[in-house]
Structures are given as structure tokens and as C-alpha cells.
Amino acid sequence: MKLEKYNILAIGLVSLVIGACTDLDTKPEGDIITSEQKEEIAEALPSRVASDVLGMFASIGKQGCVYGMTDPRDDDFGYPMAALCQDLNSADMVAPNNDFNWFSVASEYSDRTYNYANPYMRWSMFYTQIKQANDILSSIPEDTEIAELKYYRGMALATRAFDYFSLVQNYQFTYVGNEDKPAVPIVTDKEAGNPSDNPRATVKAVYELIMSDLNQAVTLLEGYNRPAASKNFINQNVAYGLRARVNLVMQNWAAAADDATKALSGYSPASKGEISKPAFVDAQASANWMWAILLNPSNMPAAYPSWISTISSFSGDAYTAGVGCYKMISSMLYAKIGDKDVRKGWWVDENLKSKNLDGLSWAGYDGQSIPELEIPDVKQKFTPYTNVKFGVYQGNIGTTINCGDWCLMRAEEMILIQAEATAMAGNPGGGKKILEDFIKAYRDEEYTCTASSKEEVQDAVWLQRRIELWGEGFAFPDVMRLKKNIVRFKSSEVEKSNFPDAFKFNLKADDGWLLLRIPQKEINSNNGISESDNNKEGKMPVQGDGAGLTDGVTD
């Protein structure tokens, strides 16, 4: 693995996050210490390992995550950036095609160009966190009997698994049927040989590492009780949840259902009332959140390189409201949401109406319609299907504080995994019941699932995932694992699609252009990967491509 990505800024992240805390790379007097000495310190002072763990969790949520803040890029804000790209790569999230859209590369699929900044950030961010996880693992003896250190090893292993799982789904097609194809390079705490000569490992090898890490994490995190205000830390529920995700992709259906059930222990979905207003911004106030990136104004000093600025429609200093670069739901998907479904209020309709905005006002403009409101240089009028799902800091609509926690895992996802995996394991009736019980109790009391076969239940769950998890980064990974076409327009109703013309194309499930390209910086400094080893099938789509394709759900 290339040395440039493991730079001093990444290794020294703890000093940026923790301040005066001393990390494991230096003695108090400033000398560099050996790996053996680090193990001794780890055994004696678990609190120092804790600071490294905290830095590891913080790294993928910080502004200037890859390029730093000296000359910041407004699209460089860590994992929420990657999640946004994955949803914009899909058929479910729509964004304007204008000069203010930093993420047009994802909507138009030019993010497959290997020397662009966008794909490099989506690569480097995860490998930097892998390096941090490896450092923690190398500093804690595998046979430690100290409970706190066992927990930290479990967290580092689960984090590394999360990173590789995030990578492998973008650089090769889904696990089943592609096990022997090249994926991404593997680097671990036990790596030997030249780190600058590291070829792409197979899909199977990457998943073997992921599962090994998660199996160990589940065991090591037994008995760990996470503080209520520390949802950035990984507990056993989260480890089970991550393994449920991986088992779902690997089609280990019974194991996926079992892991999702264990992950759910102690968690329930958000109620209709809790999601009947702009939300998804506060981990502490969200009992259904299982894992999150915790952000506050002190670690979000700039307004624009933030997920609030690019996704939430309620900031008074943002790319969304300020210049009308709102994120919208596909009109095709919106049409599939039941009229009594509380989630229909997560977006305004074609007339800019949403029940979720009743009684709410923009600060200083009491009584005025938020969707219709226009404030020069601050707030543009909403466009049809603009999302109002994501709120703002402390619920203060119109605030200029672009800060909010980012949800990485929540109870609703686990229930949807339960439903799909139960059906695909050979019990479609059981999966259907899980799905119906959840939607009727928490989202739409009039919902009925008409599916009968396991494949039909899987599609019914996929529709609910597309609605429930919209904007949270699951849309593209889902089409990849389900081998679905990406459909942004119907041939007979082209004019009804709300995608801009430049983004109005469809992609076949096996189109080679779906795969991200390994960044040029990696190829230049990793002798194990040449340009000929890169993903190179397919071509960038243009308006009108893929006419006639369907996805089996929004048809």
C-alpha cells in the first residue's frame, strides 16, 4: 500500500481531535518509541489507546478529511460525502446540473475518471482509517487479558471491516459470482513485504478478511457497555449489524437474519411522530440510532464542507438553500410511496407541500411558507420533491451552524435485513410478516405487502429500503448486490423524470462503468497495480442511454 496515504497528518490525527492528549507514537518527552514499547504502554495505560480509538472514529467525519483545511475543498467532508456520492450514483437522488453542484460528477458518472479528486477521496479516506485501525491493533497484544484493551481491539477490527466492506462494493461487482475477480489491495497490522508493491486482492480474499475481523470483534466486544453519549464507539450490537450487512451481500441468508436480530437487541424504530419533522441530525436524541459520526460546532469550523450544506434544505449558509442546489427524490420513487405513509412528508410534493413542515418557520420569517420563501443570498425557493428529511443543528431552521451527527446504522435497517434475509432463506411468509409489521406500526398503517415468492418479498423490501434509507448512502450498494438496473427515466414517460437532461440515462446492472476506478495516485506509487490492472470496462453514459431498461420496482 502506498506510503503517501499514510501521512503524518493522518497518523497524528489524535492531536487534532484530542488536543493535549499524548498518543502512542511518542513518549511524554517527545521521543519516538518502538512497537514493543507501545505494547507495554498499551498494557499499562489503556486510556492512551482510547484516545487513538477516538481519533480513528473521528477521522472519517472531519472537514478536510483527505486534502486538509489549508485550501479546503467543499466536497471533502469524509464518509457523509461518500454516502452522498453513492446515492447520487443511483436512480433515487436528484440534484441540479449547475455550477454550484460539487457532486455533479457522481450524478453524471464522470467520477469513474481515475484522476479526479472525487474518487480519490472515496479511496484515501478509507485507507487512512484502515491505517489507524492497524496501528491500534499492532499496539495491543492479541492475547491481552485486559477487558478494556479487548474492547479496543474489537472496535479496531470492526472499523477495518467496515472500511474494506465500503471499498470492495465499489471496486468490483457483488460477491456471489465474482469471488475470484480483483477487488482492492489488502493491508493489515500483520502485513509483511513491500507496502508499495501491493496488488489487488480477490473479492473472496477481501471478504474473508472482513468476516474474520467481524467474527473476532463480536467476541471481543462481549460485555462492553458503551456510554449513552458515545454512539461513535462500536459495541457488540454494531458489530452484529455490520456482520448482518456482509452476510446479506454474501447471501448467507439465515446468518444475516440472525445477526440483524442480535443487533436489534435493545433498539426500536423511530415512531411516526419522531420522523414527522426534519430530523436525522442528533444521535443523542435518536434512540433508534445504533452507530454515528458525532459532530459539533468545534470540529466543524467551516460552513460549506459539510453534509448539512449539501443535503439539508434548512441552513442559512449552504449550497442547498443559498443557491438552490437542493437534493430531491426521484419522482418515480416518490410516486410509489403511499399517501398515508408518514415518510411521504420527507419530501415536498410537486406543489411544494409537506405535512412535516406544518407549524415550522424559517428564523425571522414566522408564518411564511418555508418552501416558497426566498431570501436574497440566503434561501432560494424549493423545487418539487426537495427533501425535508434532514434537519439542522438543534432544530433551528435558518441557522448558519452547519453541524449535525451522521447516522451510520439504525434499527430500521436491521429490520429490513431481517425481512429480506428471512424470505430469501426460504420463509417468504415470515419475511413478508416482518416487513408488514414494521411498516404498519411505524410508517403506514394502510400498508399491505402483496408479494408471495421470496424474490417478490426481496423486491418489496428493496422498495422500502429505497424510501427508508434515502440519503444515507445505501442506494448504490443495494443495486450492486441485487444486480438491478439503474433506471432514471421510463422510455414512454421521459418528460416525467425530474432528473436534469444531462443525468437522464439508465445503466444496466452489469455495465462495467458502474465500478469505480482505482485512483491514479495509487497506481503511480503502488508497483503492484498498473493502469492495465484498473477497472476499464464500459463508457460514461450520456443522455438517453439505456432506454427501455426497468428495475422491477418503479416500473
Secondary structure per residue as TSV (DSSP state, phi and psi in degrees):
chain	resnum	aa	ss	phi	psi
A	1	M	-	360.0	146.0
A	2	K	-	-73.3	141.0
A	3	L	G	-72.4	-26.7
A	4	E	G	-64.0	-29.4
A	5	K	G	-76.6	-19.5
A	6	Y	S	-96.8	64.2
A	7	N	-	-87.2	173.1
A	8	I	H	-62.8	-33.4
A	9	L	H	-62.6	-41.0
A	10	A	H	-68.8	-45.7
A	11	I	H	-65.3	-33.9
A	12	G	T	-92.3	20.1
A	13	L	H	-59.3	-34.0
A	14	V	H	-57.7	-37.5
A	15	S	H	-64.4	-28.8
A	16	L	H	-76.7	-34.8
A	17	V	H	-87.0	-42.9
A	18	I	H	-93.4	-22.7
A	19	G	S	87.7	-110.9
A	20	A	S	-82.0	-5.2
A	21	C	-	-62.8	142.5
A	22	T	-	-92.9	127.4
A	23	D	-	-89.8	-176.6
A	24	L	T	-82.5	-0.4
A	25	D	T	-88.3	-11.9
A	26	T	B	-135.1	147.9
A	27	K	-	-74.1	162.5
A	28	P	T	-54.3	-32.5
A	29	E	T	-84.6	-0.4
A	30	G	S	103.7	-6.6
A	31	D	-	-73.7	149.8
A	32	I	B	-75.5	138.5
A	33	I	-	-111.7	160.5
A	34	T	-	-83.4	167.5
A	35	S	H	-63.9	-35.1
A	36	E	H	-64.6	-41.1
A	37	Q	H	-66.7	-35.5
A	38	K	H	-61.9	-37.8
A	39	E	H	-64.1	-41.2
A	40	E	H	-62.4	-43.4
A	41	I	H	-64.1	-41.7
A	42	A	H	-59.8	-41.7
A	43	E	H	-65.6	-37.8
A	44	A	H	-84.3	-32.5
A	45	L	-	-133.4	76.4
A	46	P	H	-57.8	-24.7
A	47	S	H	-63.9	-28.8
A	48	R	H	-70.4	-35.5
A	49	V	H	-64.8	-37.1
A	50	A	H	-57.7	-37.4
A	51	S	H	-67.9	-35.6
A	52	D	H	-67.5	-39.1
A	53	V	H	-62.8	-44.1
A	54	L	H	-61.7	-41.4
A	55	G	H	-63.1	-38.3
A	56	M	H	-61.6	-45.4
A	57	F	H	-66.5	-35.6
A	58	A	H	-73.2	-22.8
A	59	S	H	-63.3	-34.2
A	60	I	T	-92.4	12.3
A	61	G	T	-120.7	0.8
A	62	K	S	-84.3	150.8
A	63	Q	T	-69.2	146.2
A	64	G	T	63.9	35.5
A	65	C	T	-52.9	-41.8
A	66	V	T	-108.3	-45.8
A	67	Y	T	-96.6	-6.1
A	68	G	-	83.1	177.8
A	69	M	S	-109.1	5.6
A	70	T	S	-65.4	-45.4
A	71	D	S	-135.3	75.1
A	72	P	-	-68.3	146.6
A	73	R	-	-93.4	136.4
A	74	D	T	-76.9	-3.7
A	75	D	T	-107.3	13.1
A	76	D	-	-105.2	81.3
A	77	F	-	-137.8	35.3
A	78	G	S	80.6	-150.2
A	79	Y	H	-59.0	-39.7
A	80	P	H	-56.8	-31.2
A	81	M	H	-62.9	-45.8
A	82	A	H	-64.0	-39.5
A	83	A	H	-63.0	-42.6
A	84	L	H	-61.4	-43.7
A	85	C	H	-60.5	-41.6
A	86	Q	H	-65.4	-36.3
A	87	D	H	-73.9	-35.0
A	88	L	H	-72.8	-22.1
A	89	N	T	-72.0	-14.1
A	90	S	S	-91.3	-167.2
A	91	A	S	-101.3	6.7
A	92	D	S	-108.1	-22.1
A	93	M	E	-114.1	132.0
A	94	V	E	-115.9	139.1
A	95	A	-	-136.3	153.0
A	96	P	-	-65.4	153.3
A	97	N	-	-100.0	86.1
A	98	N	S	-144.0	175.1
A	99	D	T	-71.0	-12.0
A	100	F	T	-91.7	-5.4
A	101	N	-	-88.6	100.7
A	102	W	T	-67.8	-15.4
A	103	F	T	-110.6	19.2
A	104	S	H	-61.2	-27.4
A	105	V	H	-60.9	-32.4
A	106	A	H	-75.4	-40.3
A	107	S	H	-66.5	-37.3
A	108	E	H	-93.6	-5.3
A	109	Y	T	70.5	21.5
A	110	S	G	-79.4	-3.7
A	111	D	G	-71.3	0.5
A	112	R	G	-88.4	0.1
A	113	T	-	-77.5	121.4
A	114	Y	T	-76.0	-9.0
A	115	N	T	-107.5	18.1
A	116	Y	S	-86.2	156.3
A	117	A	H	-69.6	-38.6
A	118	N	H	-56.4	-53.7
A	119	P	H	-66.5	-30.0
A	120	Y	H	-65.3	-41.3
A	121	M	H	-62.4	-38.8
A	122	R	H	-71.7	-15.5
A	123	W	H	-93.4	-54.2
A	124	S	H	-64.3	-38.2
A	125	M	H	-55.5	-46.8
A	126	F	H	-71.2	-40.3
A	127	Y	H	-69.3	-29.1
A	128	T	H	-65.7	-43.1
A	129	Q	H	-68.9	-33.8
A	130	I	H	-59.4	-42.6
A	131	K	H	-59.7	-42.3
A	132	Q	H	-64.9	-41.3
A	133	A	H	-63.3	-42.4
A	134	N	H	-62.9	-39.3
A	135	D	H	-61.4	-42.0
A	136	I	H	-65.4	-44.7
A	137	L	H	-62.8	-38.4
A	138	S	H	-72.0	-17.3
A	139	S	H	-93.4	-6.8
A	140	I	S	-118.8	120.1
A	141	P	-	-57.8	137.5
A	142	E	T	-60.4	-30.6
A	143	D	T	-97.5	18.3
A	144	T	-	-56.9	143.2
A	145	E	-	-104.3	1.7
A	146	I	-	-79.7	118.5
A	147	A	H	-56.8	-43.2
A	148	E	H	-62.2	-39.3
A	149	L	H	-71.2	-33.1
A	150	K	H	-60.3	-43.0
A	151	Y	H	-61.7	-42.9
A	152	Y	H	-66.7	-37.0
A	153	R	H	-61.7	-43.1
A	154	G	H	-60.6	-41.4
A	155	M	H	-65.5	-42.3
A	156	A	H	-65.9	-40.7
A	157	L	H	-64.2	-43.7
A	158	A	H	-64.8	-38.7
A	159	T	H	-64.1	-45.4
A	160	R	H	-60.9	-39.7
A	161	A	H	-63.2	-43.2
A	162	F	H	-58.2	-43.0
A	163	D	H	-66.0	-48.1
A	164	Y	H	-66.2	-36.1
A	165	F	H	-64.5	-39.7
A	166	S	H	-64.0	-38.6
A	167	L	H	-73.2	-50.2
A	168	V	H	-62.1	-29.6
A	169	Q	H	-73.8	-15.0
A	170	N	H	-100.6	-21.6
A	171	Y	H	-106.6	-0.7
A	172	Q	S	-156.5	158.3
A	173	F	-	-65.6	169.0
A	174	T	-	-59.4	160.1
A	175	Y	S	-52.5	-56.6
A	176	V	T	-67.3	121.7
A	177	G	T	93.6	-8.5
A	178	N	-	-128.7	21.2
A	179	E	T	-57.3	-34.2
A	180	D	T	-96.3	4.8
A	181	K	S	-82.6	157.0
A	182	P	B	-72.5	139.3
A	183	A	-	-117.9	-100.4
A	184	V	-	-134.7	157.6
A	185	P	-	-65.1	146.8
A	186	I	-	-106.4	131.0
A	187	V	-	-135.4	129.7
A	188	T	-	-127.8	179.6
A	189	D	T	-70.3	-12.1
A	190	K	T	-108.5	12.0
A	191	E	-	-60.4	136.0
A	192	A	-	-118.4	163.1
A	193	G	S	90.3	-164.1
A	194	N	-	-86.4	114.6
A	195	P	T	-67.9	-12.7
A	196	S	T	-98.2	14.7
A	197	D	-	-138.2	72.6
A	198	N	-	-128.9	99.5
A	199	P	-	-72.6	170.8
A	200	R	-	-66.7	128.2
A	201	A	-	-80.7	160.6
A	202	T	B	-72.5	160.8
A	203	V	H	-56.1	-44.3
A	204	K	H	-59.7	-44.3
A	205	A	H	-63.8	-40.2
A	206	V	H	-64.3	-44.4
A	207	Y	H	-68.3	-32.7
A	208	E	H	-62.7	-41.4
A	209	L	H	-64.7	-45.4
A	210	I	H	-57.3	-48.5
A	211	M	H	-68.2	-37.9
A	212	S	H	-61.6	-45.0
A	213	D	H	-61.0	-43.9
A	214	L	H	-71.5	-37.0
A	215	N	H	-61.8	-42.6
A	216	Q	H	-66.2	-41.0
A	217	A	H	-62.6	-42.6
A	218	V	H	-58.0	-42.8
A	219	T	H	-69.2	-46.3
A	220	L	H	-67.0	-27.8
A	221	L	T	-89.5	3.6
A	222	E	T	-59.7	125.6
A	223	G	T	90.0	-5.8
A	224	Y	-	-76.9	124.7
A	225	N	-	-108.5	107.7
A	226	R	-	-76.3	135.3
A	227	P	-	-56.7	144.9
A	228	A	T	-57.9	-32.9
A	229	A	T	-91.5	12.6
A	230	S	-	-120.3	51.9
A	231	K	T	-71.9	-2.8
A	232	N	T	-76.6	-21.3
A	233	F	S	-81.6	146.3
A	234	I	-	-89.9	125.3
A	235	N	-	-108.3	-174.3
A	236	Q	H	-66.2	-33.7
A	237	N	H	-57.6	-45.4
A	238	V	H	-65.7	-41.0
A	239	A	H	-60.9	-43.1
A	240	Y	H	-61.6	-41.1
A	241	G	H	-63.3	-41.3
A	242	L	H	-64.2	-40.8
A	243	R	H	-68.3	-32.1
A	244	A	H	-62.3	-42.6
A	245	R	H	-59.5	-45.9
A	246	V	H	-67.7	-43.8
A	247	N	H	-61.3	-33.8
A	248	L	H	-62.8	-45.3
A	249	V	H	-65.5	-39.5
A	250	M	H	-77.3	-3.8
A	251	Q	T	64.6	30.5
A	252	N	-	-86.7	74.6
A	253	W	H	-60.4	-50.9
A	254	A	H	-62.6	-40.1
A	255	A	H	-65.6	-38.2
A	256	A	H	-63.2	-44.8
A	257	A	H	-63.6	-41.6
A	258	D	H	-65.2	-44.4
A	259	D	H	-64.6	-40.1
A	260	A	H	-63.3	-38.5
A	261	T	H	-63.9	-44.2
A	262	K	H	-66.7	-37.8
A	263	A	H	-62.3	-33.9
A	264	L	T	-74.0	-12.9
A	265	S	T	-53.8	118.2
A	266	G	T	91.2	-1.9
A	267	Y	-	-120.5	148.5
A	268	S	-	-135.2	157.8
A	269	P	-	-66.2	159.3
A	270	A	-	-66.5	144.8
A	271	S	-	-76.5	167.4
A	272	K	T	-58.7	-40.7
A	273	G	T	-64.7	-38.2
A	274	E	T	-67.5	-26.0
A	275	I	T	-108.7	15.6
A	276	S	S	-94.9	27.3
A	277	K	S	-157.7	162.2
A	278	P	S	-56.4	130.0
A	279	A	B	-148.2	-142.2
A	280	F	-	56.6	44.7
A	281	V	-	-140.7	-6.3
A	282	D	-	-137.6	105.2
A	283	A	S	-63.5	-40.1
A	284	Q	T	-65.9	-34.1
A	285	A	T	-87.3	-0.5
A	286	S	-	-116.0	95.5
A	287	A	T	-66.0	-20.0
A	288	N	T	-81.6	-13.6
A	289	W	E	-75.7	132.8
A	290	M	E	-103.2	-28.8
A	291	W	E	-154.3	141.5
A	292	A	E	-155.8	158.2
A	293	I	E	-92.0	121.0
A	294	L	-	-93.6	124.8
A	295	L	-	-129.5	143.1
A	296	N	-	-141.2	167.5
A	297	P	G	-55.7	-28.5
A	298	S	G	-69.9	-28.2
A	299	N	G	-106.9	15.7
A	300	M	-	-130.2	67.6
A	301	P	-	-71.5	-23.8
A	302	A	-	-106.8	146.7
A	303	A	S	-75.1	-41.4
A	304	Y	S	-85.7	-39.1
A	305	P	S	-78.8	72.1
A	306	S	S	-151.8	154.1
A	307	W	H	-69.4	-31.3
A	308	I	H	-58.8	-44.1
A	309	S	H	-63.8	-26.2
A	310	T	H	-108.5	-14.5
A	311	I	H	-121.4	-45.8
A	312	S	-	-70.0	144.3
A	313	S	S	-99.8	13.3
A	314	F	-	-122.9	11.1
A	315	S	-	-87.9	143.1
A	316	G	S	-86.5	6.0
A	317	D	S	-151.8	75.5
A	318	A	S	-152.3	164.0
A	319	Y	H	-70.6	-27.6
A	320	T	H	-68.6	-79.1
A	321	A	H	-64.8	-38.2
A	322	G	H	-61.7	-40.7
A	323	V	H	-124.4	12.0
A	324	G	T	74.1	22.3
A	325	C	-	-89.9	60.1
A	326	Y	-	-74.9	157.5
A	327	K	-	-104.6	127.1
A	328	M	E	-120.3	159.7
A	329	I	E	-87.3	147.9
A	330	S	-	-60.2	133.7
A	331	S	H	-62.4	-28.3
A	332	M	H	-66.4	-42.1
A	333	L	H	-72.9	-40.0
A	334	Y	H	-57.6	-37.4
A	335	A	T	-65.3	-19.1
A	336	K	T	-87.8	-5.1
A	337	I	S	-86.1	129.1
A	338	G	-	-61.2	147.0
A	339	D	T	-63.8	-25.4
A	340	K	T	-96.1	2.0
A	341	D	-	-75.4	123.1
A	342	V	G	-59.8	-26.0
A	343	R	G	-72.6	-13.2
A	344	K	G	-63.0	-24.5
A	345	G	G	-76.6	-2.7
A	346	W	G	-73.6	-7.8
A	347	W	B	-139.7	148.9
A	348	V	-	-76.9	153.7
A	349	D	-	-85.8	-167.8
A	350	E	T	-65.6	-17.3
A	351	N	T	-102.5	14.0
A	352	L	S	66.8	31.3
A	353	K	-	-108.2	140.6
A	354	S	-	-150.8	129.6
A	355	K	G	-63.3	-24.0
A	356	N	G	-68.2	-11.0
A	357	L	G	-100.4	-1.5
A	358	D	T	-59.1	127.7
A	359	G	T	82.4	0.3
A	360	L	-	-101.4	149.4
A	361	S	-	-139.1	153.0
A	362	W	-	-74.7	138.7
A	363	A	T	-53.6	125.7
A	364	G	T	87.4	-1.0
A	365	Y	-	-133.7	49.8
A	366	D	T	-56.0	136.2
A	367	G	T	85.2	-11.0
A	368	Q	S	-90.4	144.7
A	369	S	-	-63.1	121.7
A	370	I	T	-62.1	-46.9
A	371	P	T	-60.2	-36.2
A	372	E	T	-85.2	-16.9
A	373	L	-	-63.4	136.8
A	374	E	-	-130.1	125.3
A	375	I	B	-126.3	118.7
A	376	P	T	-51.7	128.5
A	377	D	T	65.7	7.9
A	378	V	T	-127.9	-48.9
A	379	K	B	-142.5	120.8
A	380	Q	-	-99.3	155.2
A	381	K	-	-59.6	140.1
A	382	F	-	-62.2	156.3
A	383	T	-	-104.5	158.9
A	384	P	T	-53.0	138.4
A	385	Y	T	72.5	16.5
A	386	T	B	-60.9	139.8
A	387	N	B	-80.2	140.4
A	388	V	-	-125.0	22.3
A	389	K	-	-69.1	-44.6
A	390	F	B	-94.2	127.1
A	391	G	-	-88.3	-155.1
A	392	V	-	-136.3	174.2
A	393	Y	G	-52.7	123.2
A	394	Q	G	56.2	19.5
A	395	G	G	72.9	13.4
A	396	N	-	-87.3	90.5
A	397	I	T	-61.9	125.7
A	398	G	T	98.3	-3.0
A	399	T	-	-62.5	155.0
A	400	T	S	-102.7	7.4
A	401	I	-	-88.4	102.8
A	402	N	-	-90.7	72.1
A	403	C	-	-136.9	143.3
A	404	G	-	-177.0	148.4
A	405	D	-	-69.5	150.6
A	406	W	E	-113.0	125.6
A	407	C	E	-78.5	126.5
A	408	L	E	-101.2	-24.2
A	409	M	E	-160.7	138.0
A	410	R	E	-142.9	166.8
A	411	A	H	-59.4	-38.1
A	412	E	H	-59.5	-38.1
A	413	E	H	-62.1	-41.5
A	414	M	H	-64.5	-37.4
A	415	I	H	-65.3	-40.2
A	416	L	H	-67.6	-34.2
A	417	I	H	-65.5	-44.2
A	418	Q	H	-52.9	-49.1
A	419	A	H	-63.6	-49.4
A	420	E	H	-65.1	-48.3
A	421	A	H	-65.9	-37.9
A	422	T	H	-62.2	-44.7
A	423	A	H	-62.8	-48.0
A	424	M	H	-70.9	-19.3
A	425	A	T	-78.3	-2.5
A	426	G	T	114.4	10.1
A	427	N	-	-128.1	70.9
A	428	P	H	-60.8	-33.8
A	429	G	H	-64.2	-40.3
A	430	G	H	-67.2	-41.3
A	431	G	H	-64.6	-40.8
A	432	K	H	-61.0	-42.2
A	433	K	H	-64.6	-42.3
A	434	I	H	-59.1	-44.3
A	435	L	H	-65.2	-49.1
A	436	E	H	-62.3	-43.8
A	437	D	H	-60.1	-42.3
A	438	F	H	-65.5	-52.0
A	439	I	H	-64.7	-43.5
A	440	K	H	-64.4	-40.9
A	441	A	H	-78.0	-30.6
A	442	Y	H	-120.8	-12.0
A	443	R	T	-133.4	-48.5
A	444	D	-	-150.7	104.0
A	445	E	T	-65.6	-16.6
A	446	E	T	-96.4	5.5
A	447	Y	-	-69.0	137.5
A	448	T	-	-136.0	131.2
A	449	C	-	-91.8	119.8
A	450	T	-	-93.5	1.9
A	451	A	-	-68.4	152.3
A	452	S	-	-128.1	-42.8
A	453	S	S	-82.4	164.9
A	454	K	H	-64.8	-35.9
A	455	E	H	-67.5	-36.5
A	456	E	H	-67.8	-39.3
A	457	V	H	-64.2	-40.7
A	458	Q	H	-58.4	-43.3
A	459	D	H	-66.4	-37.5
A	460	A	H	-63.8	-39.8
A	461	V	H	-66.4	-41.4
A	462	W	H	-59.0	-41.6
A	463	L	H	-59.4	-43.9
A	464	Q	H	-69.1	-33.3
A	465	R	H	-64.5	-41.0
A	466	R	H	-63.4	-33.2
A	467	I	H	-80.8	-54.1
A	468	E	H	-64.0	-40.8
A	469	L	T	-102.2	14.1
A	470	W	T	-55.1	133.1
A	471	G	T	84.1	-1.3
A	472	E	T	-106.9	4.5
A	473	G	T	98.3	9.9
A	474	F	-	-96.8	-11.7
A	475	A	H	-64.0	-49.2
A	476	F	H	-70.4	-46.3
A	477	P	H	-56.1	-33.8
A	478	D	H	-67.3	-43.8
A	479	V	H	-66.0	-31.0
A	480	M	H	-69.4	-47.2
A	481	R	H	-72.2	-29.5
A	482	L	H	-89.8	-5.0
A	483	K	T	56.5	50.4
A	484	K	-	-102.7	149.2
A	485	N	-	-70.4	149.9
A	486	I	B	-95.2	115.2
A	487	V	-	-120.7	111.7
A	488	R	S	-105.6	-12.3
A	489	F	-	-153.0	150.5
A	490	K	-	-95.3	138.2
A	491	S	G	-57.9	-35.1
A	492	S	G	-84.4	-10.1
A	493	E	G	-137.1	47.3
A	494	V	G	-56.6	-40.4
A	495	E	G	-69.3	-17.9
A	496	K	G	-83.4	-16.2
A	497	S	-	-69.3	135.1
A	498	N	-	-94.3	11.4
A	499	F	S	-73.1	140.0
A	500	P	-	-57.5	153.8
A	501	D	G	-53.3	-41.5
A	502	A	G	-65.7	-23.0
A	503	F	G	-104.1	6.9
A	504	K	-	-91.4	83.0
A	505	F	-	-148.3	162.8
A	506	N	-	-117.4	154.9
A	507	L	B	-130.8	135.1
A	508	K	-	-71.1	152.7
A	509	A	T	-62.0	-26.2
A	510	D	T	-105.8	15.6
A	511	D	-	-66.6	124.6
A	512	G	G	-62.5	-19.4
A	513	W	G	-71.5	-11.8
A	514	L	G	-67.2	-25.6
A	515	L	S	-81.0	132.6
A	516	L	-	-65.4	150.1
A	517	R	-	-92.5	141.6
A	518	I	-	-64.9	130.4
A	519	P	-	-60.3	150.3
A	520	Q	H	-59.8	-37.5
A	521	K	H	-60.3	-36.4
A	522	E	H	-67.7	-45.1
A	523	I	H	-63.1	-39.4
A	524	N	H	-64.6	-30.9
A	525	S	H	-115.9	0.7
A	526	N	-	-114.9	106.0
A	527	N	T	-67.5	-12.1
A	528	G	T	-81.0	-8.0
A	529	I	-	-131.0	125.3
A	530	S	-	-110.8	171.5
A	531	E	G	-59.6	-32.6
A	532	S	G	-70.2	-17.4
A	533	D	G	-85.5	-9.0
A	534	N	S	-75.2	161.3
A	535	N	-	-65.9	128.4
A	536	K	-	-142.7	8.0
A	537	E	-	-81.1	157.6
A	538	G	S	80.7	177.9
A	539	K	-	-145.4	157.3
A	540	M	-	-61.8	128.6
A	541	P	-	-71.5	156.8
A	542	V	-	-129.7	167.9
A	543	Q	T	-49.7	131.1
A	544	G	T	91.2	-12.5
A	545	D	T	-60.9	147.4
A	546	G	T	76.6	18.2
A	547	A	T	-56.4	134.7
A	548	G	T	98.1	-13.6
A	549	L	-	-70.7	148.1
A	550	T	-	-130.3	164.2
A	551	D	-	-117.5	-2.6
A	552	G	S	81.0	0.3
A	553	V	S	-127.2	-48.4
A	554	T	-	-97.1	9.2
A	555	D	-	-61.5	360.0
